[in-house]
Each structure stands twice: as C-alpha cells, then as structure tokens.
Amino acid sequence: MLNIALPKGRLGEKAHAVFESAGRGCPEIHEPGRRLVFENAGSGVRFFWVKPSDVPIYVERGAADLGVAGKDILLEHSPDVYELLYLGIGRCSMCVAGPRGFCESGDRTLKVATKFPNIARRHYARGGRPIDIIKLNGSRELAPRLGLSDVIVDIVETGSTLRENDLEVLERFLDISARLIANKASFKFKYSEISALAAEIAGAAEGGAPQ
C-alpha cells in the first residue's frame, strides 16, 4: 500500500483526477463529508488530505510515501525529498506585483510583503537589491494599498485579484506547477511499486515527465 498526501483544495482535486486517469484513484474520495483518509486496496493506494504547505512535511518525515506539492512550496521550504514528476497541473507564476504605474526608487530599501520570504530573498539577491521582507499569510494585496509594503511577491494565476485591488504584475520570474514527490527511504524500499505508479501517472498527466 502506498500512502499518498494530497493538498486540500482545487489542486488536490486535479491531482486525484490524474491518479484516476491512471487507474489509481479512490471513488470514495468524491463522497461528501469530512473524512481525510481514503483507501483503494485493489489499486494499492491510500490517499489523505492535508494542508498544501504540509504535504512535503508528511513526505519528508515518512508518514506519506508520495505527495503532490506545488513547486513554490518546494522552493520555499527545500524539503529533503525526491521530485519524480512534473504533473502539468497547477500552472501559475511567481510574480512581483505593485500599484499601477509603480516606479521603484533605488535609493532606499524596498519593502516586500510575501508568503514566500525565501523565494523573494533569492530573487532580489540575484540583482543585489536590498529589501525588507514583511511576512504575511493572507490578504497580501492589501499591503501596498495601505502603505505596509511597496510591492508583493506572490503566486499569480489569472491576475484578477490583483486587478480588483488596483495592482498589476511588474515582473514574472518563476514558473510554478505541481510535482509528484517521494520520501527517500520509501523510494528505496518500495522502488518497484513507486516506479510503476510514477510511470502510470506520467502517462496520464498533461505534461507528466520524469524530472
């Protein structure tokens, strides 16, 4: 039995659809309710829902053999896991966004509000730009409007939330998508099972290909 951590929400639903297409889904996962664990003994898989940012933790610690996580989470937290597949789902971009017509002044420290401080630091470090990171977990679009920050670094899919808050994308610097990740010990001791499942998933995913 392979334990697989899926992120709660739309990405997790898309990820499970990929497993279903590969013949490794679990029909009970579609039933309404608050259950978190779903098992399909015939397919040899057990899924469980977790918070998206927690998926790599479950995988790294061995509670899950496999998981589906966005590249943003992996880059931000650098978990000690294997990236097996690019799944072709959850496509978006990591961007710098700010007020419309924003003109950056290079003579002072730039205030950056973000949920991804490590990604933001690495991005601005490449250009040698001094920044002041303001870590926010929600409503980052408010920060420039209320003067808390100059810009934000955030994930952008359609840009509609930015536009509704009088912000615009100033720079796109990182493509994001979902990845299939594996616990290192599980990959060693369950190599045959994981390799077989990964091959099936690669065939079913939109852009599934070994990394």
N, C-alpha and C positions, 0 to 999 in steps of 0.2 A: 504494500500500500504506500503510495506517495502522498505526502502531506503538502498541500499547495495553499499558500497565503494569497488571497486576492484583495485588492484595495476596495473598500466600500465606495459605492457611488457609480457614476457612469463609466469610468474607466474599467472598474471591476466587471461590470456587466458586459462590456465589449470584450474583455479578456476571456470571460467564461464562454462567450459566443464562439471565440476562436477554438477553445477546447471542445465545445460541442461539435464544431465543424470537423474536428479531427477525430470524432467518435469517443471523446474522453470527458464528456460533460456529465452533469448530475441533474436530472429533471426536477428533483425536489427543491433545487435552489430557486426555482421560479414561484414556488408556493408562498403566499403572503404569511407574514409572521415575523418573529424576532429571533429565529434560530440563527446561529452563527456557524455551525458545522454541518456539512453535507457530505455524505459518503456514497460512492458507487463502487461496490465491491467487484462487480463484473468488469469494470474498467480499471480497477486498481488505483483509484484516486480518492482522496478526501480533501475537500475544499473548506476553507474557513475565511470569513470576512474579518478584516482588521482595518484600522485607520491607515490611509495610504503611506504616511510617513513612518509607520511601524512595520511595514512589510519587510524591509531589509533587516530589521532587528530580529524578527522571528526567523528569518532565513539564516542570518549570520550565527545566531545562537543555537540553531539546530532544531527549533520547535517546528519548523517547516523545512522540507527538502527543497522545495521550489517556491518561487513567488513571482508576482508581476509588479514591477515598480517603474515609475517614470524616471527618465534619465536625470531629471532635475533633482530628485531625491538622492540618487546615487552619487551625483557630483557634489551635492551639498554635504552629505554625511560620510562619504567614502567608506562604505561597509566592506568588510573582508569577505566578499562573495565572488562567485563566477558569474559573468554575464554570458548567457548562452545564445540568446536570440534577440534580434530586433523584430518586434511584432507588427510593425506597420500601423499601430493604433495609438490614439492619444497624441496625435501630432500637434505641436504648437511651438512657440518661440519664446526664449528668454529675451526680454527687451528692457531698454531704458526708456521710460516714459515721463513726460512732464507737461506743464501747461502749454497750450498752443502758442507758438511763437517764442518759446523759451530760448534764451540766449545765455549760454554758460559763461560765467566770468572766471577766468583762470587765475585771478589774483587772490582767491580765497578758497577755503576748504569746501568741497561740495557736500551737501547734506543729502544722504541717500536712505530712503525708507525701503525696507525689503523684508521678506520672509526668508531670504536666501543670502545671509551675510557672507558666507564663504565664497559663493559664486560671484557675488558683487565685488568682494575684495580682490579676487583673482582677475576679474575683468579690468578693473581700474588700475591694478598694479602693472598690468602689461603696458599701460600708457604712462605710468609714473604719476598718476593723478591722485593727490591727497583727498581722502573722503572721510566723512563722519557717518558711520553706519548707525541707523536707527532701526532696531529690530521690531517689526510689527507682525502679528499673526493674522490680522484681518483688517479689512477696510483700508488698504494701503492707498487707494485712490484719494482718500481724504487728506493725506499728509501734505501734498503740495498746495492744495486749496486752502488749508488752514495755516500754512506757513511753518509746519513742522519739518518739512524737508523741501529741497529744491526739486528732486526727481524721485522716482521709484524704480526699482529693478524688480520685475515680476514676469510671470508667465502670461502670454497673450495668445488667445486663440482666434477670436473674431475681431477684437478691438472695440466691441460695442460698449462694454463697461467703461472703458477709457473715454470714449466719445460722450457718453452720458454725463461724465464728470468733467468735461472741458479739458481733457488731457489727450495727448497724441503720442504715438510711438516716435521716439527720437533716434533710436538705434536698435536694430535686431542683431544680436551677437551670438546666439546659440540655438540650434535646432533641438527640440525635445520630442521624445516619443517613448513608448513603453517597451520594457525589456523583460525577458524571462531570465530570472537569476536563480542560482543554485547554491546551496550550502556546500562548502568544500569537502567536508567529510562524507556527506551524502553522495556527492558526485563520485567519490572514490569507491564507497561500499555498495552503492546502488547504481553503478555505472550503466549496466545493461538496461535497467528499467528507465533511467533518466534519458539515456541516449535514444531509446526507442520512442519515448514520448516527445522528446525535442524534435526528432525527425518528423513525426506526425504533425506537430504544431507548425513546424517550418513549412510544411506543405499546405496547411490550412490558412496560415496568416497572410495578410495582404502583401507584406514585404518580407515575410519571415525568411531569415537567412542566418546561418551561423556567424557569430562575431569573430 
